[in-house]
Amino acid sequence: RQDVDRFRELLATLVSWLSCSALHEVRDLTDNRLQMLCTAGIDASSAKHLQSTADRCEILLQWIQRLVVESAAGGVLDVQPT
């Protein structure tokens, strides 16, 4: 149960950051008017890397994909093979 809660919290954080980053791209914002406040499950070096890259959305999508795949492989998600 604790693994599921950790998965949900990290997924919510990553999706929130993805939404914020997408708004930055769409609105062509060069400042950090829209801040990513929740850092649950994200280490400082990953957050720093994300802030320094121009491809935030792509990186966040990769992080989300990795989270889902690793969680499914680890038994946190009950995903039936197709």
C-alpha positions in Angstrom: 0.0 0.0 0.0 2.9 2.4 0.8 4.3 1.8 -2.7 1.0 2.6 -4.3 0.7 5.8 -2.3 4.3 6.8 -3.3 3.5 6.0 -7.0 0.3 8.2 -6.8 2.1 11.1 -5.2 5.0 11.0 -7.6 2.7 10.7 -10.6 0.6 13.6 -9.4 3.7 15.7 -9.0 5.0 14.8 -12.5 1.7 15.5 -14.2 1.4 18.8 -12.4 4.9 19.8 -13.5 4.1 18.6 -17.0 1.0 20.9 -17.1 3.0 23.8 -15.8 5.8 23.2 -18.3 3.3 22.9 -21.2 1.7 26.2 -20.2 5.1 27.8 -20.2 5.7 26.6 -23.8 2.2 27.5 -25.1 2.3 31.0 -23.6 6.0 31.4 -24.5 6.8 32.5 -20.9 10.5 33.2 -20.3 10.2 33.8 -16.6 9.0 31.5 -13.9 5.6 33.1 -13.3 4.1 29.6 -13.1 6.1 27.8 -10.4 6.2 24.1 -9.7 5.6 24.1 -5.9 5.2 20.4 -5.0 8.4 18.4 -5.1 7.2 15.2 -3.6 9.4 12.3 -4.7 11.8 14.5 -6.8 15.4 14.7 -5.7 17.1 18.1 -5.9 19.5 17.2 -8.7 16.6 16.1 -10.9 14.6 19.3 -10.2 17.7 21.3 -11.0 18.3 19.4 -14.2 14.7 20.0 -15.2 15.0 23.7 -14.6 18.1 24.0 -16.7 16.8 22.3 -19.8 14.7 23.6 -22.7 12.9 20.3 -23.2 11.0 20.1 -20.0 7.8 18.5 -21.4 9.8 15.8 -23.2 11.8 15.0 -20.1 8.7 14.9 -17.9 7.0 12.6 -20.3 10.0 10.2 -20.1 10.0 10.4 -16.3 6.3 9.5 -16.3 6.8 6.6 -18.7 9.7 5.3 -16.7 7.6 5.6 -13.4 4.8 3.6 -15.0 7.0 0.9 -16.5 9.1 0.5 -13.3 6.0 0.4 -11.1 4.3 -2.2 -13.3 7.5 -4.3 -13.3 7.8 -4.0 -9.6 4.2 -5.1 -8.9 3.0 -1.7 -7.7 0.6 -1.5 -10.7 -1.6 -4.5 -11.6 -1.2 -4.3 -15.3 -2.3 -7.4 -17.3 -0.2 -8.2 -20.4 -2.0 -7.9 -23.7 
